[in-house]
Amino acid sequence: MSRRSDRALPSISSSWRVWVQTLPIFMIIVTVSALGIFNYQKSSSSVVAATLYALRTSEAGREELGDEIYFRDMWPWIWGEMNQLHGRVDIHFGVKGTKGKGVMRFKSERRGRMGKFETKEWSLETEDGRTIQLLDQGRGDPFKNTSMEAEATG
């Protein structure tokens, strides 16, 4: 079987309809992928790990949620801002334990370029709408001198 090299090529129908139809689908896929990547970066940050660990060791948190405290969802979504460069962390995400579920909120700010982060809010909102303040003023800030401080200054 042989083909002639000087034969006419088939016509290529360049239709803009295909581009118009597939471009929105492509943009949606890229946007969802980017959001997923940024959320994964937030969920694996030292701030989230430190707050989740502090919740696990908190007496009030364990009393309300029970043991085995972890993210509520299989793929956790971290809502809010985590901008350590500019000294602003304001996040919340779902948590669960053996007794119940809730939403943990954490807000911390840094004053000045070389200042230390100061925790403004650390609370747990339960399924029934109660808000439990986890930041115990008597014991001090549990996030002082943690990996969050080291990451922010280093």
N, C-alpha and C positions, 0 to 999 in steps of 0.2 A: 504494500500500500504506500503510495507516494502522494505528496501534495505539491502543488505548484507554488513556487515562492513568489510569483508575481500576481497572485490572485487578489481579488478585491477584498478588503477587510469588512467585517460586518459593521453596520452603523451602531454607534453608541448613542442611546437616547439619554441625553442629559436633562433630566427633569428636576426642576427645583422643588417639585412637590415632595420628593423623597427627603430632601434636606429639611424642608419645612415640617415634615411629619416626624422625622427622627431627632431633630435638634432639641425639642423640649424633653423628650425621653432621656437623651444623653445628659442634659443639664440637671434633670431631676436625679439621675443616678449619681452624678458627680457631687451634687449638693448633699444628698443623703450620705454618701461615702465620707465626705469631708466632716459632716456633723458627727458621724460615728467615730472617726479618727480623733477629733477634738475631745469628744466625750470619753473615749478610752484613755486619752492622755490625762484628763481630769481624774478619772476613777482610779488610775494607778499612781497618782501623785502622793507625795509624803504627807500632804495636808489631810487628804481623805483617810489615808492609813492611820495617821495619828489621832484624828477625831474618832474614827471607828474603834481604835484600841482604847482610847479614853472612855468611850461609851461602854465598852465591854467591862472595864474595870470600875466604872462608876456605880456606887451603891444604888442611887436612884434609878439609873438606867437598868440595872439588873433586876431591881425590884419590880419595875414596870414591864420589861420585855422578857425577863427570864434569862436562861442560859443560851449559848450558841448564837450570839448576836452577830448578824451579818447583813449584807444588802438584802432588801426585800425582794427585789426582782432578779431573775436570772441574768439579765443584761441591765445593770443599774444605770439610771440616767441621773447625772449630777447637774442640778439646775443652779444657775447663778454665775457669779463672776469669781474667777480665781486669777488675779493679776498680782503676783508677788513682786514683780518689778516695780509697780507703782504703789505697792503697799496696801492693796485691797483684796480681801478674801471675804466673799459673802455667798455661801453655798447652802443648799439643802438637798437631801436625798432620802429615799425610803429605806427603812431598816426593819428587821424582824428578829424575833427571838422565839423561845419555846412557849412563852406566855402570850405574846401579842405583837402588834405591828405599830409603826409610827413613822414620823418624818423628823429627822434630826436636822437642826439648823445651826450653822456656825458662821459667825461674823467676826473678823479680826482686821485691825488696821495698824499701819505703821506710820508714825509721825516722824517726818524728816527722812533724809536719805539713808542714814546709818542707824536709825532708831530701831528699837525692838518692836515686834508685833505685840499688840495689846488686844486681848480677846474682849469683844463687846457683847457678844451673845453666843450662848451655847445652850440650846434647849431641845426638848423632845416633845413633839405634838402627837398625842395618842389618837387612836382611831375614833374614840368618842369625843374628841375635840379639846381635851384638857391639854394645857401646856405646862410642862415640868421644866423648871430652870435647873440645868445641870451645873452651871457655873456657881460653885459654892464660894461665897465671898469669905467665909471663915478660913477655908483651906487654901485659898489663893488660886491662881491660874494654873490648871494642870498642863497647859501647853508651853509654859516657860521652859526654855532650855531643851526643847525637843528637836526632832529632825526638821520640823517646819522652820524653826529659827535658824538652824544651820544651813538649810537650803536657801533661805531668803538672804542671808548675809554672805554666803559663800558662793 
